[in-house]
Structures are given as C-alpha cells and as structure tokens.
C-alpha cells in the first residue's frame, strides 16, 4: 500500500514517517503531501498557548480525554520553541500526556526547531496537514506564548485558547496582555489558586477594552473560562466553547478563509527561503558578489550597503522597478 | 551640524531620531548609518535574558548604576518580543529604570516588533550600532529568553547573561535548560529566595555536562553568580565577570569575529527580505504567477507545489543550478 493510502487509513507509523520526511525536506514527503492535500482542510486546528507554568500540557491532556469521551480522534502537536539551543524537544510535564500513548485515537507529536528546514511554523503546518488527512479532528497545537515563532504558529490555528494562571507576577501578566489580541477563548487555569478573582477582573477589563475597539457586528465574543485542569474541572465547558467557535467560523466563512490565508502565508515563507538560497548560491559563485560579502565580514562596509550592491549585481533592483 | 556629527557627539535626541529612521526604513537612516559604520565596533554588547519574572529589568538597572559608578556611559535596549499583538512595548517594571532618565550617560530605548521592517533582530542590531557610534559602552540588550526572535537577538551579543530565579516550577527550568548553551555568564537572581541552593546545584550540573561535551582548550568557563538585584547584591561581581569575558574575547580574537559574524547574518537576512519583496512584486504583475497564487488561496494546490511553479516561472530553478 502507498504512503498516501496508509496515511488516509490513519496508520500512525506511516503518518509519523511522513512528518519526518517533511521535516527533512525528503522529496517523498512533498510528493505524498501533494496527493494528500485534497483530503485536508477538515480538522479544526486549535492553538493552546500561554506562559511557562500555566498548565497548558495538563489542559491539553484534559481536552484529549474529553474529546475521546465524545468519540473524537485527536491530534496533538506539542511545540518547543526553545530547542534551537538544546537540540531536542523539552518534554517537561508533557510526559503526563503519555497516558494516551496506547490509544490509537490519539496522535501526539513533539516538535523542536533543530534540524527542520524552513522553520518551526512550516513544520507545524506540515504536521497539521498530515494529522488532518489522517482524520484527526481537532488538531491541538500546544505552544509557549512568547516570541515571533509563537505568533506564526498561533496564526495556523482556527481557534486560539490563551491560558493564564493566577499569581505569576506582573511581567507575566504584561506579556499575556501583549498576546491578548490573538485569543478567541480565554482560560484561567489553576483557578482554585489565590489571585484568580483578581486575574479574572483584569482579563475581563482587557477583553472589554479590546471589544470596544473592534467591529461589533457579527463579532465573536471571547468567553472567559475557569479551569482546574489537574482535576479536569471546566474542561468540558472549554471543549464546548471550542465547538461554538468552529460553528461561528463556519457560519461566517471564516473557517475556509483561515485555511486559505495560512496556505498563502506558508507559500510566501517558502518562496522567501527558496529564492534566497538560490541568490546566495549564485553570489558565492560570482567573484564580485563574493568580494562584497567579504567586505562585510571585514566590517569595511555595512550590511545594508552590501545588500544594495548585491541586488544591483543580480539586476534585481531593475526587476522590481519594471 | 549633520546627523552623523551629532550622533558622534552623543546627542541623545539625534540618536533617538536616527534609530526611528532606521526602524521606518527612512533612506536618511541608511545614509547616516553608512557614514557612522567606521565608528562602530567598539562597544561590548551584552545580552541579558531569562524567563519572565526573573528580575532582568532590576538587574539591568543595577548594572547601569554600577557602570555609572565606574564612569562608563551605558546604552540599554529593552526588547519586547510579545508586542506584535499589542502594538507597543510592554514596559512592565522597566519603569524602574527611569531613575536614570535624567542622566545623559545613560541611553535607554524600548523596542517592539510592530512597525519595524525587517524584524526585531535587525532593529535591535541597528540600535546597537547607533549607541555604539555614540560612544556608549557597554550596550545592554534586555530580552525574554524564549523563542526564535530571542535566539536571533542573543546572537547579536558578545556576552550573554542568563538570569534564572528560584522557585519558578519545572517548565520554566526546562526552558531555561534549553537556552543554556547560549549563556556565557549565569546568574541566579533573587538568590535569597527558597530553592536557590537547589537551582544552583541544577545549573552547576548542567554547566558541567555542557563543558564535558565541548572543546576544553582556551575555553571560557561560564561563571555561576548569585544576585539579589533589588538590593544591588552581587551586581559589582557580575560587572566584573562581564569585563573578564570581554578580555577573554579580545585575547582570542572573538570580539572582532563576533562583530563580523553578526554583520554577515544581518546582511543575509536583509537580502532574504529584499529579494522576496522583488519576486512577489514581479509575481503580482505576472498573470500566470498570479494564477498560481490564486490557486493556493482556493486550496486547489498545496503551497509547496506553488513555490516550485513560481520558481520555474521566474527561471530561478535554472539560475541555482548553473
């Protein structure tokens, strides 16, 4: 049986192999993905994000259990953005999710940056497509909510769940406030802890400010939920909110639009990498271009002057102007 | 007097204006930078990074006071990576640094992503050059230690100070372990808190593991320091370690090499953006290319197939192979 047929039959080992091929830019990955593509676009992709220590993994674990109870097959991509330094996924308490390891209705994949061509967002996008083609729905993406990588990854999701936690200090709250605009569902996890009421009021106020600034007609009003994920409290209500957000998106055409936009973003990112790789390969073969690069290394010219010179050398200034 | 002359005379208002021009891609910024470039490369650039809540701002504030005591003029770039959503720098407790606001020997600049062409790392690089040309030395870059942006920014620094704090839970420690390899100086801040001894042992063990894996000859052995930044405890010792790292770099040629490498990285990043912008501009003017992009939006072809088609259309596949 072909890789494509096996993925469509949801064979986990084949799905994992295909994700690896795509990470490694193995041409077999691209070929299979091309055939699988018409079978994608069905899964609701859910981003679960928030600061370190907010209990995201425990919450994802609870959501998996809830979706299994509802008879749904669940894909999970656990993203570790810190790993460019460490060379491997930092699993931390994600090990807890392992209670689902023997369940064929759950596919959990950890992703790190190292060794992935084209960046973490692209690899996460690819993995999402594979899980989607395998019939997993929803696909959960768990990630720490800080940094540009996170922004890119969050943009892959139809629905973003922002997880906060009481008593983590001002700076954490400030960062959370910064990512506020990205969330469609807000969760205060560890809601039995001191400070939960205060955090609730803060978030409510911020959501109010956000709503008053936006387009009110047909808008989604982000719910603010409380959970104690370690005791599964509030998790069914969260799953319900996620389902309601899907309905909201489908009613307004947002579900398909989201898929189209993220495909376009991924295409532009890929185009960027591919074109640059080709220009650099050409530059290294060209003595005049190589001399420009050498001058930058010796700090004899600044990098921006060098870029202008390289673009002129490859006639790209003219190309843009015609 | 020209902008360049005023920057070299360390006029703060002019320096701030030049940084803004560079952020906005105002051509006057590039012109001035080209002239200023020979006057750069003197400042030691120091990254101060760590998880939210580690007390980085307080530590930076303490370092400013220490450097002022030593008669040094200090530049500070406070980077906020979370702001693509919020549209402004999250200042949080950075306000504390304001006690230096009236001191002409201190230049503090907050940076956010929004509105900056070419990304946060490039803007931070530009600001570092301006502060360097103004004669500030050292230049401190404060940033939260999570995400790819952070990695890029950390790579701008000659010396990276990794700040940890006791009692922040396992996930935080795991992320910190992930960025371990980037640090040249390790600080346990809030070292009067419970758990400091345990964190010290953990970091010591990780540093030992890291050293045993690397090249031992002429290597820098990262010191592990304890501070209580809110009481200025341990801050002079940190400043000494930073000075020793500079000596180490200068002795081994690493100081100049670091500058050359970061110039090259910035050039490649700029080349990437510039080339892609030109290719996309061409594609939008070209009906066949526009049709390919439209197919991606309609999800009729996958983004990777589209990239191959676009590259072929612009003859870039051949260009790379010749």
Contacts between the chains, C-beta under 8 A, distances in Angstrom:
chain1	res1	chain2	res2	distance
A	30	B	304	5.4
A	30	B	305	7.8
A	33	B	302	5.9
A	33	B	304	6.7
A	34	B	301	7.9
A	34	B	302	5.7
A	34	B	304	7.5
A	34	B	305	5.5
A	37	B	299	7.5
A	37	B	301	7.3
A	37	B	302	4.2
A	41	B	299	5.9
A	51	B	52	6.2
A	52	B	51	6.2
A	52	B	52	7.7
A	52	B	146	7.4
A	52	B	168	7.8
A	52	B	169	7.6
A	52	B	171	4.6
A	52	B	172	4.7
A	52	B	175	5.6
A	53	B	168	6.7
A	53	B	169	4.5
A	53	B	171	5.1
A	53	B	172	5.6
A	57	B	171	8.0
A	80	B	178	7.3
A	81	B	146	6.5
A	81	B	147	5.0
A	81	B	148	6.5
A	82	B	145	8.0
A	82	B	146	5.8
A	82	B	147	7.6
A	82	B	175	4.6
A	82	B	178	3.5
A	82	B	179	5.9
A	83	B	178	5.6
A	84	B	148	6.8
A	84	B	151	5.1
A	85	B	151	7.1
A	85	B	178	5.5
A	85	B	179	5.0
A	85	B	180	6.6
A	85	B	181	4.4
A	85	B	182	5.3
A	86	B	177	6.6
A	86	B	178	4.2
A	86	B	179	7.8
A	86	B	180	7.1
A	86	B	181	6.8
A	90	B	174	4.5
A	90	B	175	6.5
A	90	B	177	6.9
A	90	B	178	5.2
A	91	B	174	7.9
A	92	B	170	6.0
A	92	B	171	4.8
A	92	B	174	4.3
A	93	B	170	6.3
A	93	B	171	6.4
A	113	B	148	6.9
A	119	B	148	7.5
A	120	B	148	7.1
A	129	B	302	7.9
A	144	B	146	5.9
A	144	B	147	7.8
A	144	B	175	7.1
A	145	B	82	7.9
A	146	B	52	7.4
A	146	B	81	6.4
A	146	B	82	5.9
A	146	B	144	5.9
A	146	B	146	4.5
A	146	B	147	5.5
A	147	B	81	5.0
A	147	B	82	7.6
A	147	B	144	7.8
A	147	B	146	5.6
A	147	B	147	2.0
A	147	B	148	6.3
A	147	B	149	5.0
A	147	B	150	6.1
A	148	B	81	6.5
A	148	B	84	6.8
A	148	B	113	6.9
A	148	B	119	7.5
A	148	B	120	7.0
A	148	B	147	6.3
A	148	B	148	6.1
A	148	B	149	4.4
A	149	B	147	5.0
A	149	B	148	4.4
A	149	B	149	7.2
A	150	B	147	6.1
A	151	B	84	5.1
A	151	B	85	7.1
A	168	B	52	7.8
A	168	B	53	6.6
A	169	B	52	7.5
A	169	B	53	4.4
A	170	B	92	5.9
A	170	B	93	6.3
A	171	B	52	4.6
A	171	B	53	5.1
A	171	B	57	7.9
A	171	B	92	4.8
A	171	B	93	6.4
A	172	B	52	4.6
A	172	B	53	5.6
A	174	B	90	4.5
A	174	B	91	8.0
A	174	B	92	4.3
A	175	B	52	5.6
A	175	B	82	4.7
A	175	B	90	6.5
A	175	B	144	7.1
A	177	B	86	6.7
A	177	B	90	6.9
A	178	B	80	7.3
A	178	B	82	3.5
A	178	B	83	5.6
A	178	B	85	5.6
A	178	B	86	4.2
A	178	B	90	5.1
A	179	B	82	5.8
A	179	B	85	5.0
A	179	B	86	7.7
A	180	B	85	6.6
A	180	B	86	7.1
A	181	B	85	4.3
A	181	B	86	6.8
A	182	B	85	5.3
A	256	B	299	7.9
A	259	B	299	6.0
A	260	B	296	7.8
A	260	B	297	4.7
A	260	B	298	6.9
A	260	B	299	6.1
A	263	B	296	5.1
A	263	B	297	7.1
A	263	B	299	6.0
A	263	B	302	7.4
A	263	B	303	5.2
A	264	B	293	7.1
A	264	B	296	5.6
A	264	B	297	5.7
A	264	B	303	7.5
A	266	B	303	4.5
A	267	B	293	7.3
A	267	B	296	5.1
A	267	B	303	3.7
A	267	B	304	7.9
A	267	B	306	5.1
A	267	B	307	6.0
A	268	B	276	7.4
A	268	B	280	7.0
A	270	B	303	6.1
A	270	B	304	6.3
A	270	B	307	4.5
A	271	B	276	6.3
A	271	B	279	6.5
A	271	B	280	7.3
A	271	B	307	5.2
A	271	B	310	6.1
A	271	B	311	7.7
A	272	B	272	5.9
A	272	B	273	7.7
A	272	B	275	7.9
A	272	B	276	4.1
A	273	B	272	7.7
A	274	B	307	5.7
A	274	B	311	5.9
A	274	B	316	7.5
A	275	B	272	8.0
A	275	B	275	5.2
A	275	B	276	5.8
A	275	B	279	5.3
A	275	B	311	7.4
A	275	B	316	6.3
A	276	B	268	7.5
A	276	B	271	6.3
A	276	B	272	4.1
A	276	B	275	5.8
A	276	B	276	7.2
A	277	B	320	7.2
A	278	B	311	7.6
A	278	B	316	5.1
A	278	B	317	8.0
A	278	B	319	5.7
A	278	B	320	3.9
A	279	B	271	6.5
A	279	B	275	5.3
A	280	B	268	7.1
A	280	B	271	7.3
A	281	B	320	5.2
A	282	B	319	6.1
A	282	B	320	7.1
A	293	B	264	7.1
A	293	B	267	7.3
A	296	B	260	7.8
A	296	B	263	5.1
A	296	B	264	5.6
A	296	B	267	5.1
A	297	B	260	4.7
A	297	B	263	7.1
A	297	B	264	5.7
A	298	B	260	6.9
A	299	B	37	7.5
A	299	B	41	5.9
A	299	B	256	7.9
A	299	B	259	6.1
A	299	B	260	6.1
A	299	B	263	6.0
A	301	B	34	7.9
A	301	B	37	7.3
A	302	B	33	5.9
A	302	B	34	5.7
A	302	B	37	4.2
A	302	B	129	7.9
A	302	B	263	7.4
A	303	B	263	5.2
A	303	B	264	7.5
A	303	B	266	4.5
A	303	B	267	3.7
A	303	B	270	6.1
A	304	B	30	5.4
A	304	B	33	6.7
A	304	B	34	7.5
A	304	B	267	7.9
A	304	B	270	6.3
A	305	B	30	7.8
A	305	B	34	5.5
A	306	B	267	5.1
A	307	B	267	6.0
A	307	B	270	4.5
A	307	B	271	5.2
A	307	B	274	5.8
A	310	B	271	6.1
A	311	B	271	7.7
A	311	B	274	5.9
A	311	B	275	7.3
A	311	B	278	7.6
A	316	B	274	7.6
A	316	B	275	6.3
A	316	B	278	5.1
A	317	B	278	7.9
A	319	B	278	5.8
A	319	B	282	6.1
A	320	B	277	7.3
A	320	B	278	4.0
A	320	B	281	5.3
A	320	B	282	7.1
